[in-house]
Amino acid sequence: MGKAKDVKSRVSSYFANPSVLIGKTKILVEQVATIHVTLVESELEALLLEAFYIKKYKPKYNILMKDGKSYILIRITAKDPYPKVLLARKHDDKDSLYFGPYPSSSAVRTVLKTVRRIFPYQSVLNHPKRVCLYHHLGLCPCPIIFDSPELKKEYKKNIKGIIRILEGESQKIMNELEKERQLASDNERYEEALELQKKITALSLITQPFHKAFEYDVNPNLRSDIRQQELDELKKVLHINHLALPKLTRIECYDISNIQGTNATGSMVVLTQGEIDKSQYRKFKIKISGKPNDFAMMKEMLQRRFVHEEWSYPDLVIVDGGKGQISSALEALAQRGITIPLIGLAKREETIVIPIEQSARSKVQGAKPRALRPTPSAFTEVSLPKSSKALQLIMRIRDEAHRFAITFHKQLRSKATFE
């Protein structure tokens, strides 16, 4: 029983050459009758599901977590006059609230430090009857000072704020941190911006909604069900905005990485049935020269992609960007005489941008395919809540396209440095 990012590699390591196996591993492999795989959404969920199954089935050869040790929890002594925020390993106090479990204790501590800057709290069960160092830092409302009805009420408001964050209502704090990070970056305080980004990442990790282990135990196909829900919702959103798609088997997303005007790269990433399909990824070394131009680079990449008719055509094209990138992409499709539905995701507000011409034409059933106009006269902009499964799907493929483009760009830049 275990977890792995690459299941094929993990399993084959046991069966490729049994003669090199020793001890318990050899005995374990000899007794294997079937292999069951459950796909989950993240490494966080994989860790929790692994722990759940080890505790449920108590496998003979799994030592990890059979000793009763659990992942870390956040404990709030909610019924105390001055509730404390503590770390715990077990639910051993019926009067306390518990949040978690969380696999990364370092992430938990980083998040609590961040939250404490906004909502100061006491972090020890028995606070000394004197002013502590954390009070001087503005992080602890010591009872000796806050022992009044007004201040006690203010302190309990702080605790309620922390509880709301741990229940998932963290967007306000996240927005504040992102504004601070952007301000630091604009003022070239890059070390400060990096520290703020670490806090944002840690806050995302601990407060992100995730599926509990028992949900996968009840429904082993939970991940595929989630993917289908995302696709269905995206089709519905696009249909409402007059872009009807009969199917969404293959989605392609494109992004440009152009840092400091050199070694520009483009990426094409693919979702097949809603799942990342790395076997279909393609990367492009942008050939256009002169002053950096993201629009021209996007056009070049799409032109070069659709020369390859041996690559399966997508049901939907997504470009990272807004009206300019969409117009450039449409020009590339028009020059090839291709009519593939195309949308963009504007970065600042995470708004879905749809060109009007293709929206109107998609309603005409049985119309003969023809090239889209290179420059749409108008666009439909769709804003969805962050909880929208359609938006989450688009953001996931956009983020993957961004990661893939940057990775290739760094490879080229590193190679150029040593040439």
C-alpha positions as CSV (number, residue, x, y, z in Angstrom):
1,M,0.0,0.0,0.0
2,G,1.5,3.3,-1.0
3,K,1.3,6.5,-3.2
4,A,3.2,7.6,-6.3
5,K,3.1,10.3,-8.9
6,D,4.1,7.8,-11.6
7,V,2.2,4.6,-10.8
8,K,3.6,2.7,-13.7
9,S,7.2,3.4,-12.6
10,R,6.4,2.6,-9.0
11,V,4.8,-0.8,-9.7
12,S,7.2,-1.9,-12.4
13,S,10.1,-1.3,-10.0
14,Y,8.8,-4.3,-8.0
15,F,8.1,-6.7,-11.0
16,A,10.8,-5.8,-13.6
17,N,13.5,-7.8,-11.9
18,P,12.3,-9.9,-9.0
19,S,15.7,-11.5,-8.5
20,V,17.1,-8.3,-6.9
21,L,14.3,-8.1,-4.3
22,I,15.1,-9.1,-0.8
23,G,13.4,-9.8,2.5
24,K,9.8,-8.6,3.1
25,T,9.6,-7.0,-0.4
26,K,10.2,-10.3,-2.2
27,I,7.5,-12.0,0.0
28,L,5.1,-9.2,-0.5
29,V,5.4,-9.3,-4.4
30,E,5.0,-13.1,-4.4
31,Q,1.7,-12.7,-2.6
32,V,0.2,-10.0,-4.8
33,A,-3.0,-11.1,-6.5
34,T,-4.4,-7.8,-7.8
35,I,-3.4,-4.2,-7.9
36,H,-6.0,-1.5,-7.2
37,V,-5.3,2.2,-8.2
38,T,-7.2,5.2,-7.0
39,L,-6.5,8.5,-8.7
40,V,-6.7,11.6,-6.4
41,E,-6.6,15.4,-7.0
42,S,-3.3,16.2,-5.3
43,E,-0.3,14.9,-3.3
44,L,-2.1,16.2,-0.2
45,E,-5.1,13.9,-0.8
46,A,-2.7,11.0,-1.7
47,L,-1.0,11.4,1.7
48,L,-4.3,11.5,3.6
49,L,-5.8,8.5,1.6
50,E,-2.6,6.5,2.2
51,A,-2.9,7.1,6.0
52,F,-6.6,6.3,5.9
53,Y,-6.1,2.9,4.2
54,I,-3.1,2.0,6.5
55,K,-5.3,2.6,9.5
56,K,-8.3,0.8,8.0
57,Y,-6.6,-2.3,6.7
58,K,-3.5,-2.5,8.9
59,P,-1.3,-4.1,6.2
60,K,1.4,-6.4,7.5
61,Y,4.3,-4.7,5.7
62,N,3.3,-1.1,6.2
63,I,5.0,0.2,9.4
64,L,4.3,3.9,8.7
65,M,1.5,5.3,10.8
66,K,0.6,2.0,12.4
67,D,2.1,3.3,15.6
68,G,-0.9,5.6,16.1
69,K,0.9,8.8,15.1
70,S,-1.3,11.0,13.0
71,Y,-0.8,14.1,10.8
72,I,-0.8,17.4,12.5
73,L,-4.0,19.2,13.6
74,I,-4.9,22.7,14.6
75,R,-6.7,22.8,17.9
76,I,-8.7,25.8,19.2
77,T,-9.9,25.7,22.8
78,A,-13.1,27.4,21.8
79,K,-14.8,27.3,25.2
80,D,-12.0,29.0,27.1
81,P,-12.5,32.6,28.2
82,Y,-9.4,33.3,26.1
83,P,-9.3,30.5,23.4
84,K,-5.9,29.2,22.5
85,V,-4.6,28.2,19.1
86,L,-2.5,25.1,19.4
87,L,-1.0,22.2,17.5
88,A,-2.2,18.6,18.3
89,R,-1.9,15.1,17.0
90,K,-5.2,13.6,18.4
91,H,-8.8,14.7,19.0
92,D,-8.5,14.4,22.8
93,D,-10.6,17.3,24.0
94,K,-14.3,17.4,23.3
95,D,-14.5,21.1,24.1
96,S,-12.0,22.1,21.4
97,L,-12.4,22.6,17.7
98,Y,-10.0,20.7,15.4
99,F,-9.0,21.4,11.9
100,G,-7.0,19.1,9.6
101,P,-5.2,16.8,9.5
102,Y,-2.4,18.4,7.5
103,P,0.6,16.4,6.2
104,S,3.0,19.4,6.2
105,S,3.6,20.7,9.7
106,S,6.0,23.4,8.4
107,A,3.2,24.7,6.1
108,V,0.8,24.7,9.1
109,R,3.3,26.7,11.2
110,T,3.9,29.2,8.4
111,V,0.2,29.7,7.9
112,L,-0.5,30.3,11.6
113,K,2.3,32.9,11.7
114,T,0.6,34.6,8.7
115,V,-2.8,34.5,10.3
116,R,-1.4,35.7,13.6
117,R,-0.3,39.0,12.0
118,I,-3.9,39.7,11.2
119,F,-5.6,38.0,14.1
120,P,-3.3,37.9,17.2
121,Y,-3.9,34.9,19.5
122,Q,-2.5,33.1,22.4
123,S,-0.4,30.0,21.5
124,V,0.2,28.3,24.9
125,L,-2.3,26.4,27.0
126,N,-1.3,28.1,30.3
127,H,-0.2,31.7,29.6
128,P,2.1,33.2,32.2
129,K,0.7,36.0,34.4
130,R,2.9,38.6,32.8
131,V,3.4,40.3,29.4
132,C,5.1,38.0,26.9
133,L,7.5,38.8,24.1
134,Y,4.8,38.1,21.5
135,H,2.7,40.9,22.9
136,H,5.5,43.4,22.3
137,L,5.6,42.1,18.7
138,G,1.8,42.7,18.4
139,L,1.0,39.0,18.1
140,C,-0.4,38.0,21.5
141,P,-3.3,39.6,23.5
142,C,-2.0,38.7,26.9
143,P,-4.8,38.1,29.5
144,I,-3.1,40.4,32.0
145,I,-3.7,43.3,29.6
146,F,-6.8,42.2,27.8
147,D,-8.8,41.3,30.9
148,S,-11.7,43.6,30.3
149,P,-15.2,42.9,28.7
150,E,-14.4,45.1,25.6
151,L,-10.9,43.6,24.9
152,K,-12.2,40.1,25.6
153,K,-14.9,40.6,23.0
154,E,-12.3,41.9,20.5
155,Y,-10.1,38.8,21.2
156,K,-13.0,36.4,20.5
157,K,-13.6,38.2,17.2
158,N,-10.0,37.4,16.3
159,I,-10.6,33.7,17.1
160,K,-13.8,33.7,15.0
161,G,-11.7,35.2,12.1
162,I,-9.2,32.4,12.4
163,I,-11.9,29.8,12.4
164,R,-13.4,31.3,9.3
165,I,-10.0,31.1,7.5
166,L,-9.6,27.5,8.5
167,E,-13.1,26.7,7.2
168,G,-12.1,28.0,3.8
169,E,-13.0,31.7,3.9
170,S,-9.5,32.9,3.3
171,Q,-9.9,34.8,0.1
172,K,-9.8,38.3,1.7
173,I,-6.5,37.6,3.4
174,M,-5.2,36.0,0.3
175,N,-6.1,39.1,-1.7
176,E,-4.3,41.3,0.8
177,L,-1.1,39.2,0.6
178,E,-1.2,39.2,-3.2
179,K,-1.5,43.1,-3.2
180,E,1.5,43.3,-0.8
181,R,3.5,40.9,-3.0
182,Q,2.7,43.0,-6.1
183,L,3.6,46.2,-4.4
184,A,6.9,44.8,-3.2
185,S,7.7,43.4,-6.7
186,D,6.8,46.8,-8.4
187,N,9.2,48.5,-6.0
188,E,11.9,45.9,-6.7
189,R,11.8,44.5,-3.2
190,Y,12.2,41.0,-4.5
191,E,13.2,39.3,-1.3
192,E,10.2,40.6,0.4
193,A,8.0,39.6,-2.5
194,L,9.5,36.1,-2.3
195,E,8.7,35.8,1.4
196,L,5.1,37.0,0.7
197,Q,4.8,34.4,-2.0
198,K,5.9,31.7,0.4
199,K,3.1,32.7,2.8
200,I,0.6,32.8,-0.1
201,T,1.6,29.2,-1.1
202,A,1.5,28.0,2.5
203,L,-1.9,29.6,3.0
204,S,-3.2,28.0,-0.2
205,L,-2.0,24.6,0.9
206,I,-3.6,24.5,4.3
207,T,-6.9,26.3,3.4
208,Q,-7.5,24.7,-0.1
209,P,-10.7,22.6,-0.2
210,F,-9.8,19.0,-0.6
211,H,-11.6,15.7,-0.6
212,K,-11.3,13.6,2.5
213,A,-9.9,10.0,2.4
214,F,-13.3,8.3,3.1
215,E,-14.8,10.0,0.0
216,Y,-12.4,8.1,-2.2
217,D,-13.1,4.9,-0.2
218,V,-16.8,5.3,-0.8
219,N,-16.3,6.3,-4.5
220,P,-13.0,5.1,-6.0
221,N,-14.0,6.9,-9.3
222,L,-14.3,10.3,-7.5
223,R,-11.6,11.9,-9.5
224,S,-13.1,10.9,-12.9
225,D,-16.5,12.1,-11.7
226,I,-15.0,15.5,-10.8
227,R,-13.4,15.8,-14.2
228,Q,-16.7,15.0,-15.9
229,Q,-18.4,17.6,-13.7
230,E,-15.8,20.2,-14.8
231,L,-16.3,19.4,-18.5
232,D,-20.1,19.5,-18.2
233,E,-20.0,22.8,-16.4
234,L,-17.6,24.3,-19.0
235,K,-19.9,23.2,-21.9
236,K,-22.8,24.7,-20.1
237,V,-21.1,28.1,-19.5
238,L,-20.0,28.3,-23.1
239,H,-23.4,27.3,-24.4
240,I,-25.0,30.0,-22.3
241,N,-22.7,32.4,-24.0
242,H,-23.6,31.1,-27.5
243,L,-20.6,28.8,-28.0
244,A,-22.1,25.4,-28.3
245,L,-19.7,22.5,-28.2
246,P,-20.9,19.0,-29.0
247,K,-18.0,17.4,-27.1
248,L,-14.9,18.3,-25.1
249,T,-12.7,15.3,-25.5
250,R,-9.6,17.2,-26.3
251,I,-8.7,20.7,-25.1
252,E,-5.5,22.5,-26.0
253,C,-4.0,25.5,-24.2
254,Y,-1.2,27.8,-25.4
255,D,1.1,30.2,-23.5
256,I,4.2,32.3,-24.3
257,S,7.2,32.7,-22.0
258,N,9.3,35.7,-22.9
259,I,11.5,37.0,-20.0
260,Q,13.9,39.9,-20.7
261,G,13.2,39.6,-24.5
262,T,15.4,36.6,-25.1
263,N,14.9,32.8,-25.7
264,A,11.1,33.2,-26.2
265,T,9.2,29.9,-26.0
266,G,5.7,28.7,-26.5
267,S,3.9,25.7,-25.0
268,M,0.9,23.6,-26.0
269,V,-0.6,21.4,-23.2
270,V,-3.5,19.1,-23.6
271,L,-6.4,17.8,-21.6
272,T,-7.9,14.5,-22.7
273,Q,-11.2,13.8,-21.1
274,G,-10.4,16.5,-18.6
275,E,-7.1,14.9,-17.5
276,I,-3.6,16.3,-18.1
277,D,-2.1,14.3,-21.1
278,K,1.6,14.9,-21.1
279,S,2.2,12.6,-24.1
280,Q,0.5,15.2,-26.2
281,Y,2.4,18.2,-25.0
282,R,4.4,20.2,-27.6
283,K,7.0,23.0,-27.1
284,F,8.0,25.7,-29.6
285,K,11.2,27.8,-29.8
286,I,9.8,31.1,-31.1
287,K,11.6,32.1,-34.3
288,I,10.3,35.7,-34.7
289,S,13.0,38.3,-34.2
290,G,13.0,41.9,-33.2
291,K,11.3,43.6,-30.4
292,P,9.3,41.2,-28.1
293,N,5.7,40.9,-29.3
294,D,3.5,38.4,-27.4
295,F,0.7,38.7,-30.0
296,A,3.0,37.9,-32.9
297,M,4.6,35.1,-31.0
298,M,1.1,33.6,-30.2
299,K,0.2,33.8,-33.9
300,E,3.5,32.1,-35.0
301,M,3.0,29.3,-32.5
302,L,-0.6,28.6,-33.7
303,Q,0.5,28.7,-37.3
304,R,3.2,26.2,-36.7
305,R,1.0,23.9,-34.6
306,F,-1.8,23.6,-37.2
307,V,0.6,22.8,-40.0
308,H,0.8,19.4,-38.2
309,E,-2.4,17.7,-39.4
310,E,-1.2,14.4,-38.0
311,W,-1.7,15.8,-34.5
312,S,-5.4,15.4,-33.5
313,Y,-7.4,18.6,-33.7
314,P,-8.8,19.9,-30.4
315,D,-12.5,20.5,-29.6
316,L,-11.5,23.8,-27.9
317,V,-8.5,26.0,-28.0
318,I,-7.6,28.2,-24.9
319,V,-5.0,30.9,-25.0
320,D,-3.4,32.5,-22.0
321,G,-4.4,36.2,-22.4
322,G,-7.1,38.5,-23.5
323,K,-8.3,40.2,-26.6
324,G,-4.9,40.7,-28.2
325,Q,-3.8,37.1,-27.9
326,I,-7.2,35.8,-29.0
327,S,-7.2,38.0,-32.1
328,S,-3.7,36.8,-33.0
329,A,-4.7,33.2,-32.5
330,L,-7.8,33.7,-34.7
331,E,-5.6,35.1,-37.5
332,A,-3.5,32.0,-37.4
333,L,-6.6,29.7,-37.6
334,A,-8.1,31.9,-40.4
335,Q,-5.0,31.6,-42.5
336,R,-5.3,27.8,-42.3
337,G,-9.1,27.9,-43.0
338,I,-9.8,26.2,-39.6
339,T,-12.9,26.8,-37.5
340,I,-12.1,25.6,-34.0
341,P,-13.8,27.2,-31.0
342,L,-11.4,29.5,-29.2
343,I,-11.4,31.4,-25.9
344,G,-8.9,33.2,-23.7
345,L,-8.4,33.6,-20.0
346,A,-7.5,37.2,-19.0
347,K,-4.9,37.0,-16.3
348,R,-5.7,39.9,-14.0
349,E,-9.3,39.1,-13.2
350,E,-9.4,35.4,-14.4
351,T,-12.1,36.4,-16.9
352,I,-13.1,34.1,-19.8
353,V,-13.0,36.0,-23.0
354,I,-15.0,34.8,-26.0
355,P,-14.9,36.5,-29.5
356,I,-18.3,37.5,-30.6
357,E,-18.1,36.3,-34.3
358,Q,-17.5,32.7,-33.5
359,S,-20.2,32.9,-30.8
360,A,-22.9,34.0,-33.2
361,R,-21.9,31.6,-36.0
362,S,-21.8,28.6,-33.7
363,K,-25.6,28.9,-33.3
364,V,-26.2,28.2,-37.0
365,Q,-26.6,24.5,-37.3
366,G,-25.2,22.8,-40.4
367,A,-23.4,25.9,-41.6
368,K,-20.5,25.2,-43.9
369,P,-17.2,25.7,-42.0
370,R,-15.3,28.8,-43.0
371,A,-12.4,30.8,-41.6
372,L,-13.1,33.1,-38.7
373,R,-12.6,36.8,-39.2
374,P,-9.0,37.6,-38.0
375,T,-10.1,40.5,-35.9
376,P,-13.4,40.3,-33.9
377,S,-15.4,43.5,-33.5
378,A,-16.3,42.6,-30.0
379,F,-15.9,40.1,-27.2
380,T,-18.0,38.5,-24.5
381,E,-16.4,38.5,-21.1
382,V,-17.5,36.0,-18.5
383,S,-16.6,36.3,-14.9
384,L,-17.1,33.1,-12.8
385,P,-16.7,32.6,-9.0
386,K,-13.5,31.0,-7.9
387,S,-15.6,28.0,-6.8
388,S,-16.7,27.3,-10.4
389,K,-15.6,24.0,-11.7
390,A,-15.5,25.3,-15.2
391,L,-13.1,28.1,-14.1
392,Q,-11.0,25.7,-12.1
393,L,-10.5,23.5,-15.2
394,I,-9.5,26.4,-17.4
395,M,-7.1,27.8,-14.7
396,R,-5.6,24.3,-14.2
397,I,-4.7,23.9,-17.9
398,R,-3.6,27.6,-18.1
399,D,-1.3,27.1,-15.1
400,E,0.2,24.0,-16.6
401,A,0.8,25.7,-20.0
402,H,2.5,28.5,-18.1
403,R,4.7,26.0,-16.1
404,F,5.6,24.1,-19.3
405,A,6.5,27.3,-21.2
406,I,8.7,28.7,-18.4
407,T,10.5,25.3,-17.9
408,F,11.5,25.3,-21.6
409,H,12.5,28.9,-21.5
410,K,14.8,28.3,-18.5
411,Q,16.4,25.4,-20.4
412,L,17.1,27.5,-23.4
413,R,18.4,30.4,-21.2
414,S,20.6,28.1,-19.2
415,K,22.0,26.5,-22.4
416,A,22.7,30.0,-23.9
417,T,24.6,31.0,-20.7
418,F,27.1,28.2,-21.1
419,E,27.6,28.4,-24.8
